[in-house]
């Protein structure tokens, strides 16, 4: 397949490397420094206009979150009606409306992992989501691609995906940022402290735009409200030194961690 990739950041580079086997890859990345780590067979585009000459079958948008739609719009004048649009955005807000107005077929996926956090040589513990409204044939292509690396694939619609992201990304992001805001360096950190500290360093090593867009997910506010309500309840238990209520609270948390209590999800 003839594939054009827009963006050669960490995730874009990962896709370029994996897709280069068996496909003809073209890459547009304005930051020339990012092109040094690409496979030698990758063909570099000097501008969006060259997409018209390439005539890709699939256009994969790996640009930073928050720029996805703007970059698609920049590329649109140079694409043929047969080209399939594809994105890997962590938050899909606005994409459904864009795709519906574009007149082109699309395939939207979200790899639930990144080079900063996972062992690229062993992805069997990782997950990916395919948006159910996508082109059926393109869904088969991406499902085969992900599953070829042992990645578990599930399908969700646009709305359900962003709700899931508010739960699985924005919630731990918020908790980690609060931890980082309240912490101070100590000489003899415990195991749990060190684990949380490592997570905080990993999160804050990510691009500011990525973190911001994940937190700006319209469903994030509801998650923050739930966090605040739980903190208020925990504060009440602690103020009263209520051992019985604390025991009940911890028991409920253990049940939730076992996946047996759907409340607050």
CORBEL-V987263 format. One record per residue. BURIAL is # if it has 16 or more other ideal C-beta (glycine too) atoms within 10 Angstrom, else .. D_CENTER is the distance of its C-alpha to the mean C-alpha in whole Angstrom. Layout:
burial=BURIAL d_center=D_CENTER
burial=BURIAL d_center=D_CENTER
This chain:
burial=. d_center=25
burial=. d_center=25
burial=# d_center=21
burial=# d_center=20
burial=# d_center=17
burial=# d_center=16
burial=# d_center=15
burial=# d_center=16
burial=# d_center=14
burial=. d_center=12
burial=# d_center=10
burial=# d_center=12
burial=# d_center=15
burial=# d_center=14
burial=# d_center=14
burial=# d_center=17
burial=. d_center=19
burial=. d_center=18
burial=# d_center=19
burial=# d_center=22
burial=. d_center=24
burial=. d_center=25
burial=. d_center=24
burial=# d_center=25
burial=# d_center=23
burial=# d_center=23
burial=# d_center=21
burial=# d_center=21
burial=# d_center=20
burial=. d_center=22
burial=. d_center=22
burial=. d_center=24
burial=. d_center=24
burial=# d_center=20
burial=# d_center=22
burial=. d_center=24
burial=. d_center=22
burial=# d_center=22
burial=. d_center=24
burial=. d_center=27
burial=. d_center=27
burial=# d_center=25
burial=. d_center=26
burial=. d_center=25
burial=# d_center=26
burial=. d_center=27
burial=. d_center=26
burial=# d_center=25
burial=. d_center=28
burial=. d_center=28
burial=# d_center=26
burial=. d_center=29
burial=. d_center=31
burial=# d_center=28
burial=. d_center=28
burial=# d_center=24
burial=# d_center=24
burial=# d_center=20
burial=# d_center=18
burial=# d_center=15
burial=# d_center=13
burial=# d_center=11
burial=# d_center=12
burial=# d_center=10
burial=# d_center=9
burial=# d_center=12
burial=# d_center=14
burial=# d_center=13
burial=# d_center=16
burial=. d_center=18
burial=# d_center=18
burial=# d_center=18
burial=. d_center=21
burial=. d_center=22
burial=# d_center=22
burial=# d_center=24
burial=. d_center=27
burial=# d_center=27
burial=# d_center=26
burial=. d_center=28
burial=. d_center=28
burial=. d_center=27
burial=# d_center=24
burial=# d_center=20
burial=# d_center=18
burial=# d_center=14
burial=# d_center=11
burial=# d_center=7
burial=# d_center=6
burial=# d_center=3
burial=# d_center=7
burial=# d_center=10
burial=# d_center=13
burial=. d_center=15
burial=# d_center=14
burial=# d_center=17
burial=. d_center=19
burial=# d_center=19
burial=# d_center=19
burial=. d_center=22
burial=. d_center=24
burial=# d_center=23
burial=. d_center=25
burial=# d_center=23
burial=# d_center=22
burial=# d_center=18
burial=# d_center=15
burial=# d_center=12
burial=# d_center=9
burial=# d_center=6
burial=# d_center=6
burial=# d_center=5
burial=# d_center=7
burial=# d_center=8
burial=. d_center=11
burial=. d_center=12
burial=. d_center=12
burial=. d_center=13
burial=. d_center=16
burial=. d_center=16
burial=. d_center=19
burial=. d_center=18
burial=# d_center=15
burial=. d_center=17
burial=. d_center=16
burial=# d_center=12
burial=. d_center=10
burial=# d_center=9
burial=# d_center=9
burial=# d_center=12
burial=# d_center=13
burial=. d_center=17
burial=# d_center=18
burial=# d_center=17
burial=# d_center=20
burial=. d_center=22
burial=. d_center=23
burial=# d_center=19
burial=# d_center=18
burial=. d_center=20
burial=. d_center=19
burial=# d_center=16
burial=# d_center=17
burial=. d_center=19
burial=# d_center=17
burial=# d_center=14
burial=. d_center=17
burial=. d_center=19
burial=. d_center=18
burial=. d_center=18
burial=# d_center=14
burial=. d_center=15
burial=# d_center=14
burial=. d_center=14
burial=. d_center=15
burial=# d_center=14
burial=. d_center=15
burial=# d_center=13
burial=. d_center=15
burial=. d_center=14
burial=# d_center=11
burial=# d_center=10
burial=# d_center=13
burial=# d_center=11
burial=# d_center=8
burial=# d_center=11
burial=# d_center=13
burial=. d_center=10
burial=# d_center=8
burial=# d_center=11
burial=# d_center=14
burial=. d_center=13
burial=# d_center=12
burial=# d_center=16
burial=. d_center=18
burial=# d_center=17
burial=. d_center=18
burial=. d_center=21
burial=. d_center=22
burial=. d_center=22
burial=. d_center=24
burial=. d_center=26
burial=. d_center=27
burial=. d_center=30
burial=. d_center=30
burial=. d_center=33
burial=. d_center=35
burial=. d_center=35
burial=. d_center=31
burial=. d_center=31
burial=. d_center=28
burial=. d_center=26
burial=. d_center=26
burial=. d_center=25
burial=. d_center=22
burial=# d_center=21
burial=# d_center=22
burial=. d_center=20
burial=# d_center=17
burial=# d_center=17
burial=. d_center=18
burial=. d_center=15
burial=# d_center=13
burial=. d_center=15
burial=. d_center=15
burial=. d_center=12
burial=. d_center=12
burial=. d_center=14
burial=. d_center=12
burial=# d_center=9
burial=# d_center=10
burial=. d_center=12
burial=# d_center=10
burial=# d_center=8
burial=# d_center=12
burial=. d_center=13
burial=# d_center=12
burial=. d_center=15
burial=# d_center=15
burial=# d_center=15
burial=. d_center=18
burial=. d_center=19
burial=# d_center=18
burial=. d_center=19
burial=. d_center=22
burial=. d_center=22
burial=# d_center=22
burial=. d_center=25
burial=. d_center=27
burial=. d_center=26
burial=. d_center=27
burial=. d_center=30
burial=. d_center=31
burial=. d_center=31
burial=. d_center=33
burial=. d_center=36
burial=# d_center=36
burial=. d_center=36
burial=. d_center=39
burial=. d_center=41
burial=. d_center=41
burial=. d_center=40
burial=. d_center=40
burial=. d_center=40
burial=. d_center=38
burial=. d_center=35
burial=. d_center=36
burial=. d_center=35
burial=. d_center=32
burial=. d_center=31
burial=. d_center=32
burial=. d_center=30
burial=. d_center=27
burial=. d_center=28
burial=. d_center=28
burial=. d_center=25
burial=. d_center=23
burial=. d_center=25
burial=. d_center=23
burial=. d_center=26
burial=. d_center=26
burial=. d_center=24
burial=. d_center=25
burial=. d_center=22
burial=. d_center=19
